[in-house]
């Protein structure tokens, strides 16, 4: 998964326009139906307690802090003024895949179906993780106490193309900034969310890379999913053909990084700043108008054929999939701590979990999401219990 967490501070009407403009190139798929905004609510254990498809009006209301389930307000958002920003309405991260996977999905309907399932599973795991780890604050300024959330809402909107009309499978995953805790709607601690985003992105990547159904369907077509890069090895060289914005984004990122380094001489970008600049590079000058030519499998296939694609491409070397029960968790835990130490003098449990997840992904395991989740959690606990000081206790406000 590429890109970081972005806070959206506009109105519900503005959010609706933003999503609809991103969907314009998807009109080719209208015959098959474009997925609506899907709301899910999870409890503090990460269990889904409500699920509903939202109309465009309901979605705009949710952004404006109207609970679609109860129809009651979840607070009053602060409007932007001259001296301060408006309230963040939601935090968005995009569940995406390398371009070559989107190309494979455009070439083969069964790969398309498997990729949809894998992305939905990635969203489900991220949503559950956030339900278990998100926090808010209760109390007067200066005496606030960090507490676990009891209920959190997310919205997912699936798109299949980029605004330039190229194949680009992605889900806009939006995390509501109003959470329920201590008998009232409160603000999500977004500072904590930004610190957690590395672990969240690594989890989404791991689910996709380890997905047995996706790997099996790709294999049936002579295609190989590389667990390290996430790319389909045989199709990776065609990425540039169907990535019309890639060059522009690379140039944007170089400019933004140079500007940041000039303003912060001698400082390291760091993971958080780097993620923000990457997201900014993708958002800068992104197409806002409907492309002159809508994407289609036939059009994409012509472009690929002209670039040298044939169905009988030479098969890339395959790595033997590693069963989870053969994974050496102590070794993974030690390697994760080594990476933490190499990256910073201090780190959190979420930093450890990010590295644990990435290392497990790199081994090439194949596992169902629930099995993968359990191994990641167990390995993270193993590393954290041995080498970390106890984290500050987060109070639960639940009475159940």
N, C-alpha and C positions, 0 to 999 in steps of 0.2 A: 504494500500500500504506500503510495506516494502522497506527500502533502501533509500539512499540519492542521491543527484546530484553528478555525477562524470564527470570531464572534460577529454575529449579525445584529446590528443596532437599529435597523430600519423598521418601518411599519409592516403590518400584515399584507397590505396591498403591494408594497414594494417587494416583499419576499415572494409573493405570488407571481409578479412580473418577472422576477429574477429566474424562477424555475421555469416559467413558460417560455422565456427566451432561450433557455438552455435546451428546451425540448423541441424547438422548431425543426432542427435537423432530423428529429426522430419521426417526423410525419410519415416517412416511408412505412413505419411499422404500425400505423393506426389501424390497418386492417386486422392485425393480430391483437390490437388493444394495447394502449399505453398504460402502464401501472399507475394508479392514483397514489396520492400521499397516504401512507399507511401509518397510523398511530399505534404505538404499543406502550403500555404502562407496566413497569416492573416494580416489585417490592424490594426490600433491603436484602433479601436472599437471592435476588436476580431472577426470580420467577415471574413470568408474564401473568399479570392479573387482569389485563384488559387489552383488547385489540379491536381496531376499527378502521375502516377506510374513510378518509375525509374528502368531502367535496371541496372545491376551491374556496368557497366561502368559509367553510369550517376550518380549513387550513389557515387562512388569513386570520381568523379569529384566534386560533391557537397561538400564532405568532404574537398577537395582541394580548395574550395572557387570559384568554377565555377558555376554560377547561371544556373540551369537546364532549367529555363524558357526563359532566354534571350541568353544563351550560352556565356555571358560576364563574365569576372573575377570580383569577389567581393573584390579584394584586393590581397596582396601577403603575405601568411603566413610566419611568422618568423620561421626559422629552429632551432632546438635545438642545442646548442653549449656547450662548456665546462663550461661556466659561467652562462648560462641562459637556461630556458626551451623554447621549441617551443610554437608557438601560440596555444591556445585551439581551436580545429576545431569545436567541438560541445559539449554541455553539455547533458549528458544522465541520465534519470531516468527511472526505469522500472515500468510499470503499471502492477502489479501482484495481485494475490489473495491468500487467505489462501489455503493450500493444499487440504482441504476437498472439496472446490468448484471444483478444478481440478478433484478430484476423482468422484464427482457427474457428471461432464461433460463427463468423460470417461465411466460412467455407462449408461447414458441416452442421446441419440442424441438430444432431444429437450432441455435439460439443456445445452448441448454444444452450441447449436444455440443461446439460450438466454444469455449465458455467453459471447459469442462473441459480441453480440449486446451491452451488458452492458459495456464491456471493451471499445468498440468503442465510446460509449457515454461518458465514463470517459475521454478518450483521447480528445474528442471534447471539453469538458468543460475546461479541463486543457489548451488546446491550445488557446481557446478564452480568458481565464483569463490572460495568458501570453501576448497575444496581447495587452490587456488593461493596464497591469501593468509593462511591461518590459521597461527599460530605457537604454540610452547610454549617452556618454559625448561628448561635443563639445567644442573646444577651445584649446589654448596652455596649456602645463603643468603648473599647479599652478593657472590657471585661467579658468579651465574647468567648464562648466555649464551642469547640469543634464537635459536631455530632454527626452520626451517620444518617443518611437519608432513609426514609421509610417508603417513599414512592417517587419514581422518576419517570418522565414521559419522553419518548423519542419518536421521531417521524422519519420514515424512509421513502425516498422517491427514486425509482429506477429509470435510467436512461441507457440507450444502446448506441448512440452516436455522439460525436463531438459537435460543437457548433459549426465546425468547418465541413461537416457532413461525412467524416471518416468514421469507421467502426471504433467505438470506444465504450465498452461496457462499464458502467459505474453506477453506484447508488449514492445519492446525497443523503447522508446520515446526520440528522439534526437532533441535538440533545437539548431538551427544554431547560431553560435556566430557572424555572420555578419548580421547586421540589417540595414534597410534603414531609414535615418532621415536627415533632412536638406539638401536634394538634393544629398546625397552620401551614400555609404556603410560605416558603422562604426562598431566598436566593441561593442557587447553586454556587459553591465555592469554585469559581472558574480558575483561580490561581492553582488550586490543587489539580484541576483537570489538565491544565497545561503541563504540570509536572508528571502526570500520568500518561500523557499522549504517546510517549515512546513505547510503553508496554502495550497500549491499545493497538497501535499500528502493527507492532510485531505479532500480536495475537491474530489480527485479521489476515496478515500475510501467511502465518503458519497454517491456519485453517484451509486456505486456498491451496497452498503447496502440498499439504498432506492429504487432500481430499481424495479418497479412493475411487469414487465414481468418476470424477473428472479425469484422474490419471488413467483409468481403464479405458474410457472412451477415446482419449487422445491416443493411447497405445494402439487401439484397434485401427486407427487411421495412419499408423506409422509415425506418430508424432511423440516427442519426448518433452516432458515438463522438467525443466532444470530447477531443483529445489533451492539452489543458491541465488539465482537471478530471478526466478519465477517466470522466465521466458520459455516459450516453446522453441526448442533449439533449432529445429529445421526451418522455422519461419522468422526467426529474429532478424535476419538480414533484410527482410521486406518491411520492417517497421517504418523506415523513413518514407517509403512510398505512400503509406496511408497515415502519415503524421504531419500534416501540413503546417501545424503550429510548432512543431518540435524545435526547429531552428530559431524561431522567434523567441521561444521561452528560454533557450540557452543564452541568447544575447541579452534578454531582460535580466536573467539571473546574474550574469557577469557584471552588468551595470550596477545592480542593487548591492551586490557583494562589495564592489569597489567603493561605492558610496558609503557603505557601513564601515569598512575598514579605514577610510579616510576620516570618518567622524570618531572612530574609536582606535586610534593608533596603538599598536602593540597588544591589542586584545584578541582573544580567540573567538571566532563566531559562536561556537557551541552548538549543541543539537537544537535547542529551542529557537534561537535566532535563525539558524540555518533553515529549519522547517518553515518559519514564518516568511523568510525571503523566497523560498521555493514556491510557497503558496501565492505570494505576491507576484512572482514572475509569471505564474500561470494565469493569474487574474488580470494582469496588466494588458490592456489593449485587446482583450479577448473579443471575438466577434459577437456583436449584439444584434446583428440583423440576420434574417433568414438567408442561408446560402443560396446562390443562384442555381445550384444543382443539388438536389437531395441525394443522400447516399442510398445505395441499393446493393444487394449482393452481386447482381450482374455487372454493375459499374465497377465495383471493387475488384471483381474477378478479372475484368478487362485490364485494369491498372496493374494487377499482380502478374497477369500473363505477359504484359509488355515488359515487366521488370525481370522476367525469366522464371516465373513460378511454373512448376509442373506437379501433378499429383504424385509422381514417383520420385520425389526428392530423396537423395541419399539419407539414410537413417543416421542420426547422431548417436554416438556411443551412449549406451544406457547404463545407469547405475542401479545396482540391486537395491530394491526397497528394504529399509530396515524395520523389522517388526518392533513395536513398542517394548515388548518384553525383553528384547535384546539390547535396549538402550542402557548405557552405563550411566546411571543418574548421578553417582558421586563424581564421576569424571566431568559430566556436564556442569554440575554445581561448581566445581573447582575452576573450570574454564570461565564460567560466568563471572566469578569473583575476580579472576585475573583481568578480565576485560574491564570490569568496574574500576579496579585499581589503576589500570593503564589510562583510563579516561578522566579520572578526577580523584581528589584526595578524600572526598566524602561521597557517599551515595545512599540511596534509599532502597527499601524493599522493592519498590516499583522499578528502579534501575536494574536490580538483580533479575527481576522477572523478565524485563525486556531482553537482557542478554541470554537468560536461560531459554527463552522462546526462540530467539534467533539461532542459537546453537542447535537446538533440537530440529528446527526447520532445515538447517544446513546438512544434517545427517541424512536427509532423504527419507524420513519416516512416512509411512502411509497409515493413517488412522482416522477413525470417525471423530468428529469434533468433541464429543463428550469424553472420549478416551484421551485425546490430546490435552484437553483442559485439565484432567486429573493429574496427568504426568507433569505438566508444567507447574501446577500448584504444589505438588509433592516435592519436586526438585527445588523450587524456589524456597519452600519452607526449610528444606535440608540445608541450603546455603545460608539462609537468613538466621536460623537458630544457632548456627555455629560461629558466625562471624559478625553479626550485627548487634548493636545495642538495642534494647527494647524501644520500639517507637512510642511516642506519646499516645496514651489511651484515648480512643475516640468513644465518646459516650453514646450509647444507644438510647433513643427516646421511646422505643417500642415497649408496650406493656404486654406483648404476647410472648 
